[in-house]
Amino acid sequence: MFNQPIRSIQDFLLSTYFADGLRITFGVLCPSLVLAQFGMLQYGMTLSLGALCVSVVDSPGPIIHRRNAMLITTSLITLISILVGLTNANVYFTAIVLVVSSFIFSMFFLYGLRAASIGTASLLVMVLSIDDIRPWNEVLLYAVLIFAGSIWYTLLSYLFYRLRPYRLVQQTLSDSILEVSSFLRAKAKFYHQNTDYDKNYAELLKLQIRVHEKQDAVREVLFKTREIVRESTPEGRFLLLVFVDMVDLFEQVMSTYYNYKQLHDQFDPSGILSHYESVIDKIADELDDISFSLKTGGTPTLPSSLVDDVNKLKTEITALEANNTDGKYNTLGIIALKNIEVNIENILSRIKTINGYFNKSEKKNLKPRHIDVEKFVTRQNIDSGLLIENLTFSSSTFRHSLRVAIVMLIGFVVAKTLNFSHSYWILLTILVISKPGFSLAKERNYQRLIGTIAGAFFGMGVLVYVHDKNTLFVILLICMIGCYSFQRKNYVVSVLFMTPYILILFDFLGIGGLSVARERIYDTLIGSGIALIASYSLFPNWEHEKLKEALIDALIADLKYFEQVSLFYSESAGDFTSYKVARKEVYVTSANLASLFQRMFSEPKSKQLMMTELHQFTALNHQLSSYIATLSLYNKEHSFIVSNFEELKPLAQNTVYLLKLAAETLQKNTGTIQNVPLIRRTIDEQHIPATEIVVAEQFDLIQKVAYDIYKLSEKIII
C-alpha cells in the first residue's frame, strides 16, 4: 500500500487536471517561444492569445463537442478581434460594443456550461484587446494571428486525443471512483464511537454532490463517445462494465443507512462497531487501488486479509447472538448488524468482479452489455426559441446577463477614469467573478482576492531575489502549469500561480516591476468590489427562488424510484433500464437539492429561508432514497421475494399517495393540514418466511419516512 501523501501526488500527476495543464501550457507557450527565436515575439504573443482563448472551452467531454466548441470559438474571437480593433479608438463605440457583447454572450448560459465557456472566451479576447489601438491593416493581421493561434491549439488538442482516445474516460472514471471511496469513508465514520452525527451527515451530503458530479462527467464522456457506445473495442467494453458496476456499487453503499445512535447505544461496549469501521475503511482503500490502476494500467488485487476480516465480523455477530441470553441486544439490532455485514460482502464481491475486468487475458473476452445510453444522457439543443422565451425579468439568466452588461460598463468607465496602464484587469476580474447566483459570485470573489494577493507577494519575492533568466523561465513554466492544472480543481491555487506567472512574463517583456504587482492588486480589489456589490444589489438571483422546484423534483424522483423498485416484488420481471434511469434521477435531484442548501448558507441571513425545515427535508430525502435502495437490493442481491404482494400493496399505494400529496402541497403553497393515516401491516408474521418479514418491514419504514416528508411539506411555505 502506497504512503497516502505520495499516492495523492501521483494521482494528481496522472489526473485529467494535470494533463489539461500540460496541454494548455504547451499550446499557449509554444508559438511565443518559436517565433521569439526569429525576432517575432509580438506575433507569437498574439498567436498565444488565440490559443489561450480557445483553450477556455476545451474542458473534458466528448471530443466532437470539444472540437465543435473550439471551432465556433475560433470564428467568434476572430470576428470580435476585428470588431474591437476597428472601434476601440472611439471610447463610446467601444462602450456600446462591450455592453451588447456582454449581454449576448452571458445569455449563452442558457445552453449549458460549454456554451457559457464560449461566451467567456469571446469576452476574454474582447477585454484583452480593448486597449490595443492600431491601424486597420494591422487589425486584420492581428485577427489572422488570433485565428491561426486558435486553429493551432484546436489541432493540438485533437492530436492529443487521437494519440490516446480512451485516456480522458480512464481519468474521469478514476476520479469518480475516488469520490465513491471518499463517500464510503464518510459512511465508516458513523461507526466510530462518540461520533458527531450532524457533522458526518453534512460531510456525506457534500460528498454525495461530488459523486453525482463525477458520475455525470463519466456519463458525458462515456455514453457520448461512439467507439465506446458501440463497444467495438475491448477497452471500450472494459470501461463501460467498470462504470456500470461502480454505479451499482454506489447504490449498495447508499443503502447502508441505519439508526446509528441506536446501534452505538447497544453495541459500543462489545467493540464490534469499530471493527465495522475498520473493514469499511479497508474497502475504501481497495476502491482507491482500482482508481489508481485505471490511470496507471495496473491490475488491482484484493488482499486475503480483508476477506478474513469480513469472516471475523460474521463470527463476532454469531458470538453476540449466541451470548444474548439475557436479552441485552434486541433482535432488530442483531438483524441490522447482519444486514450491514451482508451488504459489505456484496460490495466486496462486486469489487472482486471489477478487479477481474482488469485481467489482461480476460479483458479481450469481456461480453458486451446492452445499455440504452440515450436514456442516461442529457442533450442540449441549440434552440432560438429558448433564447426568446428567456428575454424576460422572470428569467434568472436574463437578469444575470443584464447585470454583467451593466457591471462591465461600470468597470470600463472606472478603468478609463483611473487611467491605469493595465486597466483591462478590472474588466477581467469582473468577467471571471460574475456568476448567475450571488453565492457563486461571492465564493469566486474571495478566491480571486486571496489568490491574487498571495500570488502577488510571491511574485514580487521572486522578482526581487531571482535574477537569473533561466531560473525565472523555469519558475514561469511551473506557474503556468500550476495555473492551468488547478483552474477546474481549485481556483484559489490557480490564481495563486497565475499572478506570479503574469508578473514574471511582464518582466521578460521589459514592462515588469513591483509597480505592476501593486496595480494588479488594486485592479483586482476594484473589480471584485464592483462585481460583488452588483451581485447583491443589481437584479440578484437568490437560491431560495429555485427551492420549490428543487424540492418537488426530488419528491417526484423518489416517487418514480419507489414505483420501479415496487415492481420487482409485484411482477415476475422488472424493467431494469427504467429502474436505473429512475435511480439516476434520484441521485441527480438529491445532489441538486443538497448543493442548493449549501449555497444558501453563503447568502445573507435575510435570504436564508426555511433553513431548519430544508435541513430536515434533505435528511429525510437521503433517508428515503437509502431505504428504497435497500429494498431494491433485497430483491436484486438477496433474491428476496413476496409470495402475496396484495398484502403489501396498501402500504406501497399509501407511500405513493403521501409523496404525491407532499409534492402537491409544496406546489400549491397552501400549508393546510390534512389528516392522512398510516397504513398498518396486516401480515401474519408467524406463518411467513423471515425474508418476507424483512421486506414488509422495509416497505413500512419507507411509508413512515414518506409520511414524515408529507408532514414537513405542510410547514414549508415558499
MIMARLUM-489453 format. One record per residue (C-alpha): x, y, z; residue in one letter. Coordinates in steps of 0.02 Angstrom, whole numbers, plus 50000, padded with zeros to 5 digits. Layout:
BEGIN
XYZA;...
//
This chain:
BEGIN
500005000050000M;500725016949949F;501015030650075N;499455041650064Q;500295058550025P;501385050549891I;499855041849817R;498915058549814S;500335067049720I;500465052549596Q;498595052649573D;498605071249533F;500045069549410L;499055056049319L;497415065749326S;496475074849189T;496845091249281Y;498725089549261F;498535083149082A;497505098649042D;498825109649123G;500225102149019L;499225103148857R;498675121248882I;500425126648938T;501215118848784F;499865125748669G;500005143548738V;501885144448763L;502485135848604C;502015149348474P;502865163148575S;504445152948605L;504615147748423V;504305164948347L;505415173348478A;506875163848401Q;506545173248239F;506335190348321G;504425190048303M;503905188548485L;502485201048462Q;501685189748330Y;502005174648440G;501115182948586M;499565185948479T;499585167748422L;499705162648605S;498225173848647L;497175164748517G;497715147948589A;497325153848766L;495575159748721C;495095143748632V;495795133048774S;494435140348887V;493125129248801V;494235113748795D;493535106148955S;493315087148972P;491915079748870G;491565070448707P;492855075148576I;491525080148450I;490805092848574H;492535099548614R;493005100848431R;491405109848382N;491545121748530A;493355126048484M;492905129248302L;491425140448350I;492545149648473T;493875151848339T;492605160148224S;491895171348360L;493535177548433I;494195181248257T;492665191848217L;492725200348387I;494575204548370S;494155213248205I;492635222148278L;493575228248432V;495105233148332G;494075244048215L;493065252548353T;494195254048506N;494905270848451A;493205278248496N;492785275948679V;490905277448650Y;490865264148514F;491925252948625T;490715255048770A;489225250548660I;490095235048589V;490615229748764L;488865231248837V;487995222448692V;489285208448684S;489255205948873S;487365203748870F;487325192148719I;488755180848773F;488115179748952S;486465173048883M;487455157948821F;487225150848997F;485515145048936L;486335131748830Y;487455123748961G;489195125949031L;490145122948870R;489115136048779A;489395147748926A;491275144948910S;491165150048726I;490395166348784G;491765168548915T;493145165548785A;492345178348669S;492275191448806L;494055187048858L;494795191548689V;493755207448688M;494385212948859V;496205208948818L;496095218448652S;495095233348712I;496595244948743D;497615238848595D;497335252848469I;498145250148298R;497895254448111P;496555244748017W;497805234547914N;498665228748074E;496965224548146V;496695212048005L;498425204448035L;498035203548221Y;496395194348183A;497295182148066V;498555178248203L;497155175648331I;496335163748206F;497975154448175A;498315152748362G;496575145848390S;496745133248249I;498465128148315W;497755124048486Y;496225115148414T;497345103848309L;498485100848457L;497035095748570S;496325084248436Y;498035076248410L;498215072948596F;496515064548594Y;496885053548444R;498525047648521L;497605041148675R;495725041148638P;495245032048798Y;496345041948917R;495055055048963L;493745041749002V;495005032249109Q;495465047949206Q;493655053749229T;493085036349283L;494555035249402S;494075051949482D;492275046049504S;492865030249593I;493935040849711L;492375050649759E;491415034549795V;492895029249902S;492795045649999S;490915043350020F;491215025950090L;492475032750216R;491205045750271A;489965031450298K;491275022350402A;491375037150523K;489595033450580F;490265017650663Y;491565027450762H;491235028850947Q;490635046151006N;490485051850825T;489685068550781D;488155063250680Y;487705080550615D;489485084050557K;489605066950473N;487935069250387Y;488435086550321A;490035078950251E;489035064750173L;487915077150082L;489425086550012K;490195070249952L;488545064649875Q;488575080449769I;490345076849713R;489955058549673V;488495064149565H;489555077249475E;490935064749438K;489755050949383Q;488835063249271D;490515068249194A;490875049749160V;489175047549076R;489535062848970E;491175056148900V;490735037648907L;488985037348831F;489335050848701K;490935043048633T;490445032448482R;491845019648496E;491325015548674I;489445015948645V;489645003648501R;490784993148615E;491854989948462S;493464987648561T;493944977648717P;494464993748806E;492775001648771G;491834986448841R;493004986248992F;492705004649036L;490825002849013L;490744987449126L;491794995549262V;490685011049264F;489045001349267V;489654990549411D;490315005749506M;488595014049495V;487804998049563D;489124997549700L;488725015549748F;486895010549766E;487454996949888Q;488445009849986V;486945021549986M;485815007850054S;486785005850217T;485755018650313Y;485275014050491Y;484885022250656N;486715023350704Y;486345030850875K;485345015550924Q;486725004250859L;488005013350966H;486895012951120D;486754994051103Q;488424988351036F;489775000751090D;490254990151242P;490554975051128S;491784984551016G;491054976850857I;490614993550777L;492444998950773S;492794982850676H;491454987850550Y;492305004850532E;493994996650502S;493324984650370V;492384998450277I;493955009450276D;494944994850203K;493624992550066I;493815011150027A;495685007950008D;495294994449880E;494245006849781L;495745018649784D;496785004549709D;495515001949570I;495525020649535S;497425021249530F;497525005849419S;496385014149291L;497645028149272K;499225017549277T;498645002349180G;498984991049329G;497944976549396T;497144978649568P;497094963549684T;496024960349837L;497074955949991P;496574939750077S;496704948750244S;495164959050200L;494144943350166V;494744936550333D;494194952550420D;492444950650348V;492374932550406N;492894938250581K;491434950450579L;490244936050543K;490994926050685T;490814940850804E;488984943050758I;488654924550786T;489504925550955A;488484940851005L;486884931950956E;487374915951048A;487814925351208N;486254936051204N;485344925251332T;484944939951444D;484144949951302G;485494963351310K;485374965951122Y;483684967051040N;483274956850885T;483174971850769L;484934977050819G;485634959850780I;484694959550613I;485414976750571A;487184970650604L;486874955350494K;486154966050353N;487644977850358I;488854963050355E;487944955150208V;488004971750116N;489874972850149I;490054955350074E;489074960649920N;490154976249898I;491704965349916L;491014953149787S;490714967349664R;492474973749691I;493134956249650K;492104956549490T;492794973649441I;494574967849480N;494274953149363G;493934965249219Y;495734971449234F;496454954349195N;497304956749026K;496884939348964S;495074941149015E;494874958948950K;494844952948770K;493414940948808N;492274953048901L;490494951448839K;489564967148788P;488144973148900R;486674981348813H;486324998748882I;485075010948810D;486275025548830V;485065038548761E;484025036948920K;485525041049029F;486195056648943V;485505074148929T;485665082848763R;485595101748746Q;484855107648581N;485285125048519I;483525131748507D;483245150148467S;481525148748546G;482335145648715L;483285162048698L;481705171748653I;480735163948798E;482075169748921N;482075188048867L;481075192549022T;481465198049200F;480735181849267S;482235172849189S;483755171649305S;484905170549153T;484175186549080F;484435195749245R;486215189049255H;486605194449076S;485895211849107L;486905213249267R;488525208049179V;488215220849040A;487945234949164I;489395229949277V;490595228449130M;490085246049077L;490395252549254I;492085243749257G;492535251249088F;492095268949147V;493085266649308V;494575259649213A;494585274349092K;494395286749234T;495845279549336L;496905277749178N;497955263249244F;499215255849123S;498335238849131H;496565244449166S;495855229449072Y;496255219349229W;494725227349310I;493615220849170L;494475203949176L;494135202449362T;492305206949338I;492165194349196L;492825179449296V;491905183949457I;490175187349384S;489115171649407K;487235168949391P;486965166749579G;487545177649725F;488325163149821S;489395157749672L;489935175649637A;490375178249821K;491405162249827E;492335166349666R;492645184049732N;493515177949889Y;494505165149791Q;495095178349667R;495605190649804L;496545177849910I;497435170149759G;497915187049683T;498595194949843I;499565179249896A;500195176649718G;500715195049702A;501795194149859F;502575177849799F;502885185249626G;503685200849699M;504805189949805G;505355180149652V;505745196049553L;506715203749698V;507795188649739Y;507925179149574V;508845187449429H;509455172849326D;508385172049167K;508465153149154N;507865151049333T;506485163749304L;505935154149149F;505825137849248V;504775146649381I;503685154049243L;503435136649170L;502965129249339I;501745143549372C;500935141349201M;500685122649226I;500035125649403G;498835139249345C;498065128849205Y;498085112449305S;497095119549452F;495875130749357Q;494505117549368R;495085109149529K;495495123549648N;495265141349586Y;496215149249732V;497775139049691V;497545142749506S;497525161649535V;498975159949659L;500015152649516F;499275164449386M;499835180649468T;501725176849479P;501605169249304Y;500955186049237I;502215196249337L;503695185849277I;503025186449098L;502925205349106F;504695205749174D;505285195649023F;504405208148910L;505285222548995G;503705230249066I;503775222249237G;504235228249409G;503445229349580L;502265242949519S;501405230149406V;501085218849557A;500335233349655R;499245238349508E;498615220549488R;498095220249671I;497215237249653Y;496325231949493D;495775215549572T;495095224449726L;494145237049618I;493435223749501G;492975212149646S;492105226149739G;491075231349587I;490585213349545A;490105208649723L;489065224249756I;488165221649590A;487795203249625S;486925208649786Y;486015224249729S;485785223149540L;484435210549487F;485105197249609P;484745178749593N;484425170649762W;484455151849791E;482755151649878H;481975156149710E;482425138549649K;481955129949812L;480165124849772K;480665117049604E;482125107649684A;481025100549823L;479665094949704I;480925087249582D;481685077149725A;479975070749779L;479475065749602I;481135056749578A;480915047349743D;479145042749691L;479685035549523K;481135026349603Y;479985018349732F;478725013349598E;480095004749496Q;480764995449648V;478994990049698S;478824981849527L;480214969649573F;479034962249703Y;477374963949612S;477944957349442E;478974942349389S;480244953149298A;480564971749319G;481174983749186D;482994986549236F;483275000949115T;481805010849184S;482385006549359Y;484155012949326K;483505028949245V;482415032049399A;483895028449513R;484975040749417K;483635054249432E;483605051749621V;485495054549629Y;485365069949518V;483915078349610T;484615074049782S;486315081349736A;485475096949663N;484465099449822L;485965096949936A;487015108749829S;485665122149836L;485565120150025F;487455122750040Q;487435138249929R;486055146150033M;487235146350183F;488375158950096S;486945170950061E;486385184950179P;485365179050329K;483815188050265S;483845176950109K;484065160450203Q;482255154850206L;481615139350295M;483375133150334M;482855121650478T;481455113850375E;482585112350223L;483915103450326H;482595091250389Q;481945088650212F;483675084650141T;483985072450285A;482305063650259L;482565063450070N;484255055050092H;483495042650215Q;482065038750096L;483185035449946S;484315024550054S;482835014250116Y;482205012049937I;483965006749882A;483974993750022T;482284987249965L;482934985449787S;484484976049846L;483414963749945Y;482734957949777N;484234960649663K;485634954349776E;484744942849900H;483334936749787S;482024940549921F;480254938649855I;478494941249921V;477274926949895S;475744938249907N;476104956249861F;474254960749882E;474564961150070E;475914974550047L;475024983949908K;474074995750028P;475745001250105L;476515004249933A;474975013649871Q;474915024550027N;476775028550008T;476465034349829V;474965044349887Y;475955052850026L;477365057949909L;476145064549778K;475215074049913L;476845081549979A;477305087549803A;475555095049778E;475635103749948T;477305111749901L;476665116549729Q;475055124549791K;475965132549938N;474415130750046T;475175124750209G;473495116550251T;473495101250363I;472605085350310Q;472375070050417N;473205056450315V;473345039850409P;474755027350403L;474255010250338I;474624996350461R;475294979550406R;474074965150413T;475314951050386I;475314935750497D;477194935250533E;477104918150616Q;476684909350454H;477834917650327I;479734916350297P;480904928550388A;481434936050220T;479644941550185E;479544949550357I;481134959450318V;480384965550153V;478744970250237A;479674979950372E;480634989350237Q;479014994350149F;478375000150318D;479945010550350L;479815018850180I;477975023150212Q;478425031050380K;479785041950303V;478585047050163A;477335051850299Y;478655062350389D;479075071050224I;477235074850194Y;477015082150369K;478575092750342L;477955098950173S;476445106450262E;477635117850359K;478635123450206I;477835138850131I;478885146649993I;
//
